[in-house]
Amino acid sequence: MRTSRLRRLAVSAACGTLLTVVGGTTATAAPAPTPGTGPKATPGASPTAPRAEPTPKPRTGTDTAAVDNGEWSVEDALRFWTPQRITSATDPSGRVAKPPTTTPPKAAPKARGLAGAKPDTSEHFPGIKSVGMLFAVDKDMRAHYCSASAVQSGTRSLMLTAGHCQNSKAVFVPQYDPTKSLQNQPYGIWPVEEWFADKSYGKNAKGPESDLDFAFARVKENDGKKLQDVVGGSTLARTPGFENTTTVIGYPSVGHNPQDLPVQCTTPTDALPGFNQMRIDCAGMWGGVSGGPWFSKIDRATGTGEIIGNVGGYNGGGPAVPSSDPMYNRISYSPMYGDRFFQLYDDAEHGRHSDPGPYRQPQLPFSLGGAEKWQQAKFTAAGDFTGSGRGDLIAVWADGSASLFEGAETKDAKHPFSSEVKLAGPGSVWQYARTISAGTFTGSGTDGLLVRWSDGELTEYTHVDRGGFHDEKKLADPNAAWKNAKLITSGRYTANALRDDMVVVWANGSVTMYPDVDTNAIRKETQLVGANSTWPNATQISAGEFTGKGTGDLLVRWGDGEGTIYPGVDAAGLHGEIKVRPAKSAWTKAEVFTVGSFSPGSRLNDILVRWTNGNLSMYTGVDAAGTHAEVQLVG
């Protein structure tokens, strides 16, 4: 429960009746409302409600029936927004998480692969005067709150927030102070007179129209003063691109913010795949930050800056995951500010409600996505699946879907892929895959895939391309024995040039090789290592070409974080080992990896790693001397 805010407001409700304006000006407000004379407080939605909920039907236009604020005054707002109603308020995006049962520890910085730590945790601070809280109620009289900011305008009365924050009986409280009553807020309270939102936006949408999750409001005067005269106003700028450095400010829910203070986070942005939106990865952005500004510049002296985004967009501004998932409070989205945004800004300046027509999403650049996406990657396999000679990637996701990432023509190590093609949707047969490996099984066409399924069946797809998985061969019927095939990989371990020799690590620690599986299936078996107590600790294997031997090498990640290359594996066995990562290294968190040819000049010796936190990185040009430079791809 949001008891801290309630307690502070209740104590301060009996204090004086001045709306103090910092800077030496004092404005007289209406007397504090007599307890019991205002409207009865209506409890809001439970603060423990889960975030993920069905997408509401899109609401078009400004929906004036739902957001009628025309006769709404400062005195009305003081009477309506009782401490109890404020306490009941929730974020209208549904970003409401169950408060922790204990005082939450300070979030630790997130590891960025092996590249060190990134200061991506929001910090509490007193706030700035142009940013504050926005309270409003929906059509069912449930109370909600968001973050909002004052912006420059000819009317000197405009406020910016998220489109999904648009509601009735709205009041903006700049630099909200929870220790003071509404009558005594440092910069007054500002009732919303009129809303301006894009007619194509649908509240908390998950489709392209979520790109339009921004709204302006014209607020009424307070004691003859205009909002911008009291707190100033930030400027608005077109979002320069998807990659920026921003300072995001918002007011998280008290349940996860016992200090009841705003938070700020200066952090880089990148693209949200499939949307004209930015994303950030910064812990502490709980419900309530919706609508909060993304500053490209801030003048701390004036409490204003330049705004290029606001918390909002897909699903109301964050991934549709349970509140228990760390990504819930780490990942936030913002729409890009372009022509539609500035047309709306002009409308708000001039009191118009124009219709720009149906929204057509612009052509979007390719993006791998963020850690919240890649944390769901269960398996990866690298090969030439497009016939281009470039390094492509297959990813099988936790929801049973599968994707093909096409290698970029430039083979730029920082941008190794150019597009994503969906090969199978959620809930497909790929939910039953237990281990996969790519290989070259014929002398022509694209590379293919080996799959061991949950029932013990072993399958070869001779070719994989943009159209899917082709020429399926059953190498082993469902059986108990192959359920014990813990890890598989396919490489060049015999005399021919194909990567069609399968190495298997079994649950009992034995290691076997099946040569030329396209021709022989699993009829020929060579034991490389007998049952033992060491190899059950192997957690990942992948074939590669690291040492230039006559046959391929085998890369192994062990449970203790050690990384080992076995050079020149063949039917005679394993021939020595090369330690490329020490025990207790960061590779204890290398949850999924594959070896491919993704960078210029590589020869199947780039290691792509998906870390436990969802980050994605690549070691290029790995050889007998070890791993070298790490390139961060996601995170």
Residue pairs with C-beta under 8 A, 6 or more apart in sequence:
1 47
1 87
1 99
1 255
2 47
2 87
2 88
2 89
2 253
2 254
2 255
3 87
3 254
4 178
4 254
4 258
4 260
5 83
5 86
5 87
5 178
5 254
5 260
6 83
6 84
6 86
6 87
8 178
8 179
8 180
8 260
9 83
9 86
9 87
9 178
9 181
9 182
10 83
12 179
12 180
12 181
12 184
13 32
13 35
13 83
13 181
14 32
15 32
15 180
15 181
15 183
15 184
16 183
16 184
17 28
17 29
17 30
17 31
17 32
17 183
18 26
18 27
18 28
18 29
18 183
18 184
19 26
19 27
19 28
19 29
19 183
19 184
19 185
19 188
19 189
19 222
19 223
20 26
20 27
20 184
20 185
20 186
21 27
21 186
21 187
21 188
21 225
21 230
22 129
22 186
22 187
25 225
25 230
27 188
27 222
27 223
27 224
27 225
28 223
29 74
29 78
29 183
29 188
29 222
29 223
30 74
30 75
30 78
30 183
32 78
32 181
32 183
33 78
33 79
33 82
37 79
38 79
38 80
38 82
39 79
39 80
41 82
41 84
41 85
41 88
42 85
42 88
42 137
42 141
42 142
42 143
43 88
43 142
44 85
44 88
44 89
44 90
44 142
44 143
44 144
45 90
45 96
45 142
46 90
46 96
47 90
47 96
47 98
47 99
47 253
47 255
48 96
48 97
48 98
48 99
49 90
49 94
49 96
50 94
50 96
50 322
50 323
51 93
51 94
51 95
51 96
51 97
51 287
51 318
51 320
51 321
51 322
51 323
51 328
52 94
52 320
52 321
52 322
53 94
55 202
55 204
55 205
55 206
55 315
56 202
56 203
56 204
57 202
58 201
58 202
58 203
58 205
58 209
59 66
59 201
59 202
59 203
60 199
60 200
60 201
60 202
61 197
61 199
61 353
62 166
62 195
62 196
62 197
62 199
62 353
63 166
64 195
65 139
66 138
66 139
66 167
66 168
67 166
67 167
67 168
67 170
67 192
67 195
68 168
69 168
69 169
69 170
69 191
69 192
69 193
69 194
69 195
70 193
70 194
72 169
72 170
72 191
72 192
72 193
72 220
73 191
73 220
74 188
74 189
74 191
74 220
74 222
74 223
76 169
76 191
77 169
77 171
77 182
77 189
77 191
78 182
78 183
78 189
80 169
81 135
81 169
81 171
81 182
83 181
85 135
85 143
86 135
86 143
86 145
88 142
88 143
89 135
89 143
89 144
89 145
90 96
90 142
90 143
90 144
90 145
90 253
90 287
91 144
91 145
91 146
91 253
91 287
91 288
91 289
91 290
91 316
92 136
92 138
92 144
92 146
92 164
92 165
92 167
92 203
92 204
92 290
92 316
93 162
93 164
93 204
93 287
93 290
93 312
93 315
93 316
93 317
93 318
94 204
94 287
94 315
94 316
95 286
95 287
95 288
95 289
95 290
95 316
95 317
95 318
95 328
96 253
96 287
96 323
97 253
97 255
97 256
97 286
97 287
97 323
97 328
97 329
98 255
98 323
99 253
99 254
99 255
99 256
100 255
100 256
103 258
104 256
106 121
107 121
107 283
107 284
108 121
109 117
109 118
109 119
109 120
109 121
110 117
110 118
110 120
110 121
110 281
110 283
110 330
110 613
110 615
110 635
111 117
111 586
111 589
111 611
111 613
111 615
112 118
112 615
112 617
112 632
112 635
113 586
113 609
113 611
113 615
113 616
113 617
113 630
113 632
113 635
114 586
114 617
114 630
115 617
115 630
115 632
118 635
120 265
120 267
120 281
120 282
120 283
120 330
121 265
121 282
121 283
121 284
122 248
122 252
122 263
122 264
122 265
122 282
122 283
122 284
122 285
123 263
123 264
123 265
123 284
124 257
124 259
124 261
124 262
124 263
125 261
125 262
125 263
125 264
126 175
126 261
126 262
127 175
127 176
127 249
127 261
127 262
128 175
128 249
128 298
128 300
128 303
128 304
129 174
129 175
129 186
129 187
129 231
129 232
129 303
130 149
130 150
130 174
130 231
130 232
130 233
130 234
130 303
130 304
130 305
131 147
131 148
131 149
131 150
131 174
131 175
131 249
131 262
131 292
131 293
131 303
132 147
132 148
132 149
132 172
132 173
132 174
132 175
132 176
132 187
132 251
133 145
133 146
133 147
133 148
133 172
133 173
133 176
133 251
133 288
134 145
134 146
134 147
134 148
134 159
134 161
134 165
134 170
134 171
134 172
134 173
134 291
135 143
135 144
135 145
135 170
135 171
135 173
136 143
136 144
136 145
136 146
136 165
136 166
136 167
136 168
136 169
136 170
136 171
136 192
137 143
137 144
137 167
137 168
137 169
138 144
138 167
138 168
139 168
144 165
144 167
145 251
145 288
146 161
146 162
146 165
146 288
146 290
146 291
146 292
147 161
147 249
147 250
147 251
147 262
147 288
147 289
147 290
147 291
147 292
147 293
147 311
148 159
148 160
148 161
148 165
148 172
148 217
148 291
148 292
149 159
149 160
149 161
149 234
149 249
149 292
149 293
149 307
149 310
150 158
150 159
150 160
150 172
150 174
150 227
150 228
150 231
150 232
150 233
150 234
150 304
151 158
151 159
151 160
151 216
151 233
151 234
151 235
151 236
151 307
152 158
152 228
152 233
152 234
152 235
152 236
153 228
153 233
153 348
153 349
154 349
155 218
155 226
155 349
156 226
156 227
156 228
156 229
156 233
157 193
157 218
157 219
157 220
157 221
157 226
157 227
157 228
158 216
158 217
158 218
158 219
158 227
158 228
158 233
158 348
158 349
159 172
159 190
159 192
159 216
159 217
159 218
159 219
159 227
160 214
160 215
160 216
160 236
160 291
160 293
160 307
160 310
161 214
161 215
161 217
161 290
161 291
161 310
162 213
162 214
162 215
162 290
162 291
162 310
162 311
162 312
162 316
162 317
163 197
163 198
163 201
163 203
163 212
163 213
163 214
163 215
163 312
164 203
164 204
164 213
164 290
164 312
164 316
164 317
165 215
165 290
165 291
165 312
166 195
166 197
166 203
166 215
166 217
170 191
170 192
170 195
170 217
171 182
171 189
171 190
171 191
171 192
172 189
172 190
172 191
172 192
172 217
172 219
172 227
173 182
173 185
173 187
173 189
173 190
174 185
174 186
174 187
174 188
174 190
174 227
174 230
174 231
175 185
175 186
175 187
175 231
175 262
175 303
176 185
176 251
176 262
177 185
177 186
178 260
178 261
180 186
182 189
187 230
187 231
188 222
188 223
188 225
188 230
189 222
190 219
190 220
190 222
190 227
191 219
191 220
192 217
192 218
192 219
192 220
193 217
193 218
193 219
193 220
194 217
194 218
194 351
195 215
195 216
195 217
196 215
196 216
196 217
196 218
196 344
196 347
196 348
196 353
197 214
197 215
197 216
197 344
198 212
198 214
198 215
198 340
198 344
198 356
198 359
199 353
199 355
199 356
200 209
200 212
200 356
200 357
200 358
200 359
201 209
201 210
201 212
201 213
202 209
202 210
204 210
204 315
204 316
205 213
205 314
206 314
206 315
206 320
208 275
208 276
208 359
208 361
209 359
210 275
210 277
210 312
210 313
210 314
210 315
210 335
211 275
211 276
211 277
211 313
211 335
211 336
211 359
211 361
212 335
212 340
212 359
213 310
213 312
213 313
213 316
213 317
213 335
214 310
214 312
214 335
214 337
214 341
214 344
215 344
216 344
216 345
216 348
217 348
218 348
218 351
219 227
222 230
227 233
231 303
232 302
232 303
232 304
233 304
234 293
234 295
234 304
234 305
234 306
234 307
235 304
235 305
235 306
235 307
236 306
236 307
236 308
236 337
236 341
236 342
236 345
237 296
237 306
237 307
237 308
237 337
238 308
238 337
238 338
238 342
239 278
239 308
239 309
239 336
239 337
239 338
240 296
240 308
242 269
242 270
242 271
242 278
242 336
242 365
242 367
243 268
243 269
243 270
243 271
244 268
244 269
244 278
244 296
244 308
245 266
245 267
245 268
245 269
245 296
246 266
246 267
246 268
246 269
246 278
246 280
246 294
246 295
246 296
246 308
246 309
247 264
247 265
247 266
247 294
247 295
247 298
247 305
248 264
248 265
248 267
248 280
248 282
248 285
248 289
248 292
248 293
248 294
248 295
248 311
248 332
249 262
249 263
249 264
249 292
249 293
249 295
250 262
250 263
250 285
250 288
250 289
250 290
250 291
250 292
250 311
251 257
251 262
251 263
251 288
251 289
251 292
252 263
252 284
252 285
252 286
252 287
252 288
252 289
253 286
253 287
253 288
254 260
255 286
256 284
256 286
256 329
257 263
257 284
257 286
257 288
263 284
263 285
263 289
265 280
265 282
265 284
265 285
267 280
267 281
267 282
268 280
269 278
269 279
269 280
269 294
269 309
269 334
270 278
270 279
270 367
270 370
271 277
271 278
271 279
271 364
271 365
271 367
272 278
272 279
272 313
272 314
272 333
272 367
272 369
272 370
273 364
273 366
273 367
273 368
273 369
273 373
273 420
274 364
275 313
275 314
275 333
275 361
275 364
276 335
276 336
276 338
276 361
276 362
276 364
277 313
277 314
277 333
277 334
277 335
277 336
278 294
278 309
278 333
278 334
278 336
279 331
279 332
279 333
279 334
279 370
280 294
280 331
280 332
280 334
281 330
281 331
281 370
281 371
281 635
282 330
282 332
283 326
283 329
283 330
284 329
285 311
285 318
285 329
285 330
285 331
285 332
286 329
289 311
289 317
289 332
290 311
290 312
290 316
290 317
291 310
291 311
291 312
292 310
292 311
293 305
293 307
293 309
293 310
294 307
294 308
294 309
294 310
294 311
294 334
295 305
295 306
295 307
295 308
296 305
296 306
296 307
296 308
297 305
297 306
298 304
298 305
299 305
308 337
309 334
309 335
309 336
309 337
310 334
310 335
311 317
311 332
311 333
311 334
312 333
312 334
312 335
313 333
313 334
313 335
314 333
315 333
317 332
317 333
317 334
318 328
318 331
318 332
318 333
319 325
319 327
319 328
319 331
319 372
321 327
321 328
321 372
322 328
323 329
327 371
327 372
327 375
327 614
330 371
330 372
331 370
331 371
331 372
335 341
338 362
340 356
340 359
343 354
343 356
346 352
347 353
347 354
366 417
366 418
366 419
366 420
368 374
368 405
368 417
368 616
368 633
368 634
369 634
370 614
370 634
370 635
371 613
371 614
371 615
371 616
371 634
371 635
372 614
373 614
373 634
374 610
374 614
374 615
374 616
374 634
375 610
375 612
375 613
375 614
376 397
376 398
376 399
377 395
377 396
377 397
377 398
377 592
377 610
378 396
378 397
378 398
378 433
378 592
379 394
379 395
379 396
379 433
379 435
379 436
379 592
380 393
380 394
380 395
380 396
380 592
380 593
380 594
380 608
380 610
381 393
381 394
381 436
381 437
381 438
381 449
381 594
382 391
382 392
382 393
382 394
382 438
382 594
382 595
382 596
382 597
382 598
382 608
383 391
383 392
383 394
383 438
383 439
383 440
383 446
383 447
383 448
383 449
383 464
383 499
383 596
384 390
384 391
384 392
384 407
384 440
384 446
384 447
385 392
385 394
385 404
385 406
385 438
385 446
385 447
385 464
385 465
385 466
386 392
386 404
386 406
386 407
386 446
386 465
386 466
387 445
387 446
387 465
388 406
388 407
388 409
390 406
390 407
390 408
390 409
390 411
390 597
391 407
391 411
391 416
391 596
391 597
391 598
391 602
391 606
392 404
392 405
392 406
392 407
392 417
392 596
393 404
393 405
393 407
393 417
393 594
393 596
393 608
394 402
394 403
394 404
394 405
394 423
394 436
394 438
394 449
394 464
395 402
395 403
395 405
396 402
396 430
396 433
396 436
397 403
397 426
397 430
399 426
399 427
399 431
400 424
400 425
400 426
400 427
400 428
400 429
400 430
400 431
401 422
401 424
401 425
401 426
401 427
401 428
401 430
402 422
402 423
402 424
402 428
402 430
403 420
403 421
403 422
403 423
404 420
404 421
404 423
404 464
404 465
404 466
405 417
405 419
405 420
405 421
406 417
406 418
406 419
406 420
406 421
406 466
407 416
407 417
407 418
407 598
408 415
408 416
408 417
408 418
409 418
411 598
411 599
411 600
411 602
412 599
412 600
413 598
413 599
413 600
413 606
413 618
413 620
413 631
414 631
414 633
416 598
416 599
416 618
416 633
421 466
423 464
423 468
423 469
424 430
424 468
432 453
432 454
432 455
433 451
433 452
433 453
433 454
434 452
434 453
434 454
435 451
435 452
435 485
435 486
435 487
435 488
436 449
436 450
436 451
436 452
436 488
437 449
437 450
437 488
437 489
437 490
437 502
437 542
437 543
438 447
438 448
438 449
438 450
438 464
438 490
438 499
438 594
439 447
439 448
439 449
439 450
439 490
439 491
439 498
439 499
439 500
439 502
439 517
440 447
440 448
440 498
440 499
440 500
441 447
441 448
441 460
441 462
441 498
441 500
441 517
441 518
442 462
442 463
442 498
442 518
443 498
445 462
445 463
446 463
446 464
446 465
447 463
447 464
447 499
448 460
448 461
448 462
448 463
448 464
448 470
448 471
449 460
449 461
449 464
449 469
450 458
450 459
450 460
450 461
450 475
450 488
450 490
450 502
450 517
451 458
451 459
451 460
451 461
452 458
452 482
452 485
452 488
453 459
453 478
454 483
455 478
455 483
456 476
456 477
456 478
456 479
456 480
456 481
456 482
456 483
456 485
457 474
457 476
457 477
457 478
457 479
457 482
458 474
458 475
458 476
458 482
458 485
458 522
459 472
459 473
459 474
459 475
460 472
460 473
460 475
460 517
460 518
461 469
461 470
461 471
461 472
461 473
462 470
462 471
462 472
462 473
462 518
463 470
463 471
464 470
473 518
473 521
475 517
475 521
475 522
476 482
476 521
476 522
484 506
484 507
484 508
485 504
485 505
485 506
486 505
486 506
486 507
486 536
486 538
487 504
487 505
487 538
487 540
487 541
488 502
488 503
488 504
488 505
488 541
489 502
489 503
489 541
489 542
489 543
489 554
490 499
490 500
490 501
490 502
490 503
490 517
490 543
491 499
491 501
491 503
491 543
491 544
491 552
491 553
491 554
491 569
492 498
492 499
492 501
492 543
492 545
492 551
492 552
493 501
493 503
493 513
493 515
493 543
493 551
493 552
493 569
493 570
493 571
494 501
494 515
494 516
494 551
494 570
494 571
496 516
498 516
498 518
499 543
499 552
500 515
500 516
500 517
500 518
500 519
501 513
501 514
501 515
501 516
501 517
501 552
502 513
502 514
502 517
502 522
503 511
503 512
503 513
503 528
503 541
503 543
503 554
503 569
504 511
504 512
504 513
504 514
505 511
505 535
505 538
505 541
506 512
506 531
507 536
508 531
508 536
509 529
509 531
509 532
509 533
509 534
509 535
509 536
510 527
510 529
510 530
510 531
510 532
510 535
511 527
511 528
511 529
511 535
511 574
512 525
512 526
512 527
512 528
513 525
513 526
513 528
513 569
513 571
514 520
514 521
514 522
514 524
514 525
514 526
515 524
515 526
515 571
516 524
526 571
528 569
528 573
528 574
529 535
529 573
529 574
537 558
537 559
537 560
538 556
538 557
538 558
538 559
539 557
539 558
539 559
540 556
540 557
540 590
540 592
540 593
541 554
541 555
541 556
541 557
542 554
542 555
542 593
542 594
542 595
542 607
543 552
543 553
543 554
543 555
543 595
543 604
544 552
544 553
544 554
544 555
544 565
544 595
544 604
544 605
544 607
544 622
545 552
545 553
545 603
545 604
545 605
546 553
546 555
546 565
546 567
546 578
546 605
546 622
546 623
546 624
547 553
547 565
547 567
547 568
547 578
547 623
547 624
549 567
549 568
550 568
550 570
551 568
551 569
551 570
552 568
552 569
552 604
553 565
553 566
553 567
553 568
553 569
554 565
554 566
554 569
554 574
555 563
555 564
555 565
555 580
555 593
555 595
555 607
556 563
556 564
556 565
556 566
557 563
557 581
557 587
557 590
557 593
558 564
558 583
559 588
560 583
560 584
560 588
561 581
561 582
561 583
561 584
561 585
561 586
561 587
561 588
561 589
561 590
562 579
562 581
562 582
562 583
562 585
562 587
563 579
563 580
563 581
563 585
563 587
563 627
564 577
564 578
564 579
564 580
565 577
565 578
565 580
565 622
565 624
566 574
566 575
566 576
566 577
566 578
567 575
567 576
567 578
567 624
568 575
569 575
578 624
578 626
580 622
580 626
580 627
581 587
581 626
581 627
589 611
589 612
589 613
590 609
590 610
590 611
591 610
591 611
591 612
592 609
592 610
593 607
593 608
593 609
593 610
594 607
594 608
595 604
595 605
595 606
595 607
595 608
596 602
596 604
596 606
596 608
597 603
597 604
597 605
597 606
598 606
598 608
598 618
598 620
599 606
599 618
599 620
599 621
599 631
601 621
602 620
602 621
605 621
605 622
605 623
606 618
606 619
606 620
606 621
606 622
607 618
607 619
607 622
607 627
608 616
608 617
608 618
608 633
609 616
609 617
609 618
609 619
610 616
611 617
611 635
613 635
614 634
614 635
615 632
615 634
615 635
616 632
616 633
616 634
616 635
617 630
617 631
617 632
617 633
617 634
617 635
618 630
618 631
618 633
619 627
619 628
619 629
619 630
619 631
620 628
620 629
620 631
621 628
621 629
622 628
